Amino acid sequence: MDSRGAEHAVVVGAGMAGLLAAAVASRHHGRVTVVERDVLAGRGDRRGVPQGGQAHDMLARGHQIIEELLPGLTARLEAEGAPRGDAGQNARWIISGGPLPRVHAGLDVLPATRALRESLVRERVAALPGVTVLDGTAVLRPTTGGDGTVVTGVVCEGAEGPFTLDADLVIDTAGRGSRTAAWLQELGYPRPEEERRRIDVNYVTCHYRTPEEAFRGDVSINTMATPETPRGASCQRVEDGRTVLTVYGILGERPPADHDGLLAFTKSLPTGDVHEVIEVSTPVSEPVRYRFPANLRRRYERLEDFPAGLLVLGDSLCSTNPRYGQGMTVAAQSALVLDEHLGRDPRPDPLAFLRDLTARVVDGVWETTIVTDLSYPGVEGERTEEVLWMHHFFLRVLAAAEQDPEVALAVIRACTLVDTFESLAEPGVMAAVERHGGPL
Ligand SMILES: Cc1cc2nc3c(=O)[nH]c(=O)nc-3n(C[C@H](O)[C@H](O)[C@H](O)COP(=O)(O)OP(=O)(O)OC[C@H]3O[C@@H](n4cnc5c(N)ncnc54)[C@H](O)[C@@H]3O)c2cc1C
C-alpha cells in the first residue's frame, strides 16, 4: 500500500491518547491514519486495553479539553445515559478519611465506562476530515531513512499480511507496552532511562444494578486510600443505569474477588458511603481483578539525539498510579501541547516537543504522584525534607478542606487537574488552612 503524501501522520494505537492526538493532528495534516491492533467492533472492553474494565474517572480538566477538541461529546455521553453532575456538588470526595463539604465547582463530571467514552471519542475522531482508523492492524516497527535519523513510516501487519505505511510523522501512543525504546536501540540510539516506582495496586471491579436513590443525588463516590487505611474505592453511576464499583488495595493488599467479600471490603473503608450503595445493589457481573505494579516513566526528553518524524505521548511516555485517575486527562493535556507544536511545524522537532511536554504536563503529574505515594511507609524512595514538608502541607490542606468549602474547592480543582497542585499554596488557600489549624 503506497500512501506517501505531503502531510500524512500515522498514530500508533487507538487508545485515548492516540485518538486525541489524531484529533489535533487532523488540524495540521491532510491525512491521519490511526493504526490499532485490536479489531474495534462495538463498545465492549477489548484486549489491547486490559485496564478498560476498571472504573475510569474522567477528571474535569480532561473532560473540558475533550469537549473543546470534539464539541458535543458531553451531549453524546448524556444521550447514551451517562449521568451528569457537578464535580463539587454531585461527586462525593473522601480523600483523607472524611468527606469534603459540598461546594459548587462549576465543573462537569459524567461518569461512564471506559468502553463507552472511548467509543464515542473514536466515532467523533473517525469522522474528522482526513482521519482513517485502521483496526485489526499491528504496527511492527518504524521505517527509516537518512541512516536511521528520520522516521519515514511504519511496517504494519493486518489480516492480509505485512505492508508499509509511509508517513511524514509517526506518533507513538501504543500505551505502557510501547516498543519505541527498543526500536530506538535497534536504530543505534541510546535507550532512554526508565524510572519505575513500585506501588503495587490491586484492583477488583464489579458492576451492579442500584436503586437510584441509593446515591442520594450523586453521580460518584471516591474514597481514597490513605497510609492509615491503604484501601479505597471508586463507585460510579454509569450508562445503562449500571453502577461500577472498583475497589483497590495499595502495596500488595488484595481486595477479595467474590461478591460477599467485596461487600465486606466496602464496609472496611473509612466512611460508610460506598457500603451504603453496594449493600442495596445487585451484582450483574463477576468481579474482575487487575494489578498495577509500578509507576513508569521513560525519559526520552533526556536523550541528546532522537530521530526526526517520531513523537511519543500518553502511557508510552508516562503511566502513573491509576488511583489518582489522571491518565486520560494527561493524554488530553498532551494533545493540547501537540497541537501547539504541530501548529508551528507539522513535523516538529521531537526533542523540543518531548521537553516541552515534560515540563508543562508530565513532570507535575509524576512528581505529585511520587510524593503522595511516598506517604505510604512501605513505598521505597528517599523522603527528603521537601517531600516530608509536602506531606505535612497536603495533610494540613486536606484537614482544612474537610471544614472549609473554599479550601475544598481548591482541592477539587487541583485533584481534577483544572488547577495545578501549586495553586494550593496561593495566599487565599494558605490563609484558610492556617485559620483552621494554626501556622503551617
Ligand atoms: C487499573 C487502571 C485504572 C485506570 N483508571 C483510570 C482512571 O480512572 N482515569 C484515567 O484517566 N486513567 C485511568 N487509567 C489510565 C488510562 O487507562 C490511560 O492512562 C489512558 O487510557 C491513556 O492511555 P494510552 O492511550 O496512552 O494507552 P492505552 O489506553 O493503553 O492504549 C494503547 C492502544 O495502543 C494499541 N496498541 C498497542 N501496541 C500497538 C501496536 N504495536 N500496533 C497498533 N496498536 C497498538 C492498544 O491496543 C491500545 O488500543 C487507569 C489505568 C489502569 C491500569
The ligand as a MOL file (V3000), in Angstrom:
LIG
                    3D

  0  0  0     0  0            999 V3000
M  V30 BEGIN CTAB
M  V30 COUNTS 53 58 0 0 0
M  V30 BEGIN ATOM
M  V30 1 C -6.3520 -0.1910 36.5450 0
M  V30 2 C -6.2900 1.1240 35.8330 0
M  V30 3 C -7.2460 2.0880 36.0940 0
M  V30 4 C -7.1780 3.3160 35.4540 0
M  V30 5 N -8.0830 4.2760 35.7850 0
M  V30 6 C -8.0160 5.4760 35.1890 0
M  V30 7 C -8.9390 6.4940 35.5260 0
M  V30 8 O -9.7820 6.3260 36.4060 0
M  V30 9 N -8.8530 7.6760 34.8650 0
M  V30 10 C -7.8950 7.9030 33.9170 0
M  V30 11 O -7.8640 8.9980 33.3480 0
M  V30 12 N -6.9970 6.9680 33.5980 0
M  V30 13 C -7.0240 5.7680 34.2010 0
M  V30 14 N -6.1100 4.8200 33.8660 0
M  V30 15 C -5.0640 5.1410 32.8690 0
M  V30 16 C -5.6190 5.0890 31.4660 0
M  V30 17 O -6.1000 3.7990 31.1820 0
M  V30 18 C -4.5360 5.5140 30.4480 0
M  V30 19 O -3.6620 6.4310 31.0040 0
M  V30 20 C -5.1710 6.1730 29.2590 0
M  V30 21 O -6.0430 5.2760 28.6670 0
M  V30 22 C -4.1830 6.6510 28.1900 0
M  V30 23 O -3.5690 5.5470 27.6860 0
M  V30 24 P -2.9790 5.4430 26.2170 0
M  V30 25 O -3.9850 5.8110 25.1950 0
M  V30 26 O -1.6720 6.1080 26.2230 0
M  V30 27 O -2.7290 3.8760 26.1610 0
M  V30 28 P -3.8080 2.6420 26.1130 0
M  V30 29 O -5.0810 3.0940 26.6490 0
M  V30 30 O -3.0850 1.5450 26.7360 0
M  V30 31 O -3.9690 2.4460 24.5610 0
M  V30 32 C -2.9300 1.9480 23.7500 0
M  V30 33 C -3.5380 1.4290 22.4590 0
M  V30 34 O -2.4960 1.0680 21.5710 0
M  V30 35 C -2.8040 -0.1830 20.9640 0
M  V30 36 N -1.5340 -0.7830 20.5460 0
M  V30 37 C -0.5190 -1.1880 21.3550 0
M  V30 38 N 0.5140 -1.6320 20.6130 0
M  V30 39 C 0.1400 -1.4870 19.3130 0
M  V30 40 C 0.7880 -1.7750 18.0810 0
M  V30 41 N 2.0290 -2.2750 18.0390 0
M  V30 42 N 0.1210 -1.5230 16.9370 0
M  V30 43 C -1.1390 -0.9960 16.9590 0
M  V30 44 N -1.7930 -0.7230 18.1070 0
M  V30 45 C -1.1530 -0.9560 19.2660 0
M  V30 46 C -3.5410 -0.9410 22.0500 0
M  V30 47 O -4.3150 -1.9830 21.5260 0
M  V30 48 C -4.3890 0.1830 22.6530 0
M  V30 49 O -5.5910 0.3520 21.9600 0
M  V30 50 C -6.1440 3.5810 34.5060 0
M  V30 51 C -5.1870 2.6090 34.2400 0
M  V30 52 C -5.2380 1.4060 34.9100 0
M  V30 53 C -4.1510 0.4060 34.6520 0
M  V30 END ATOM
M  V30 BEGIN BOND
M  V30 1 1 1 2
M  V30 2 1 2 3
M  V30 3 2 2 52
M  V30 4 2 3 4
M  V30 5 1 4 5
M  V30 6 1 4 50
M  V30 7 2 5 6
M  V30 8 1 6 7
M  V30 9 1 6 13
M  V30 10 2 7 8
M  V30 11 1 7 9
M  V30 12 1 9 10
M  V30 13 2 10 11
M  V30 14 1 10 12
M  V30 15 2 12 13
M  V30 16 1 13 14
M  V30 17 1 14 15
M  V30 18 1 14 50
M  V30 19 1 15 16
M  V30 20 1 16 17
M  V30 21 1 16 18
M  V30 22 1 18 19
M  V30 23 1 18 20
M  V30 24 1 20 21
M  V30 25 1 20 22
M  V30 26 1 22 23
M  V30 27 1 23 24
M  V30 28 2 24 25
M  V30 29 1 24 26
M  V30 30 1 24 27
M  V30 31 1 27 28
M  V30 32 2 28 29
M  V30 33 1 28 30
M  V30 34 1 28 31
M  V30 35 1 31 32
M  V30 36 1 32 33
M  V30 37 1 33 34
M  V30 38 1 33 48
M  V30 39 1 34 35
M  V30 40 1 35 36
M  V30 41 1 35 46
M  V30 42 1 36 37
M  V30 43 1 36 45
M  V30 44 2 37 38
M  V30 45 1 38 39
M  V30 46 1 39 40
M  V30 47 2 39 45
M  V30 48 1 40 41
M  V30 49 2 40 42
M  V30 50 1 42 43
M  V30 51 2 43 44
M  V30 52 1 44 45
M  V30 53 1 46 47
M  V30 54 1 46 48
M  V30 55 1 48 49
M  V30 56 2 50 51
M  V30 57 1 51 52
M  V30 58 1 52 53
M  V30 END BOND
M  V30 END CTAB
M  END
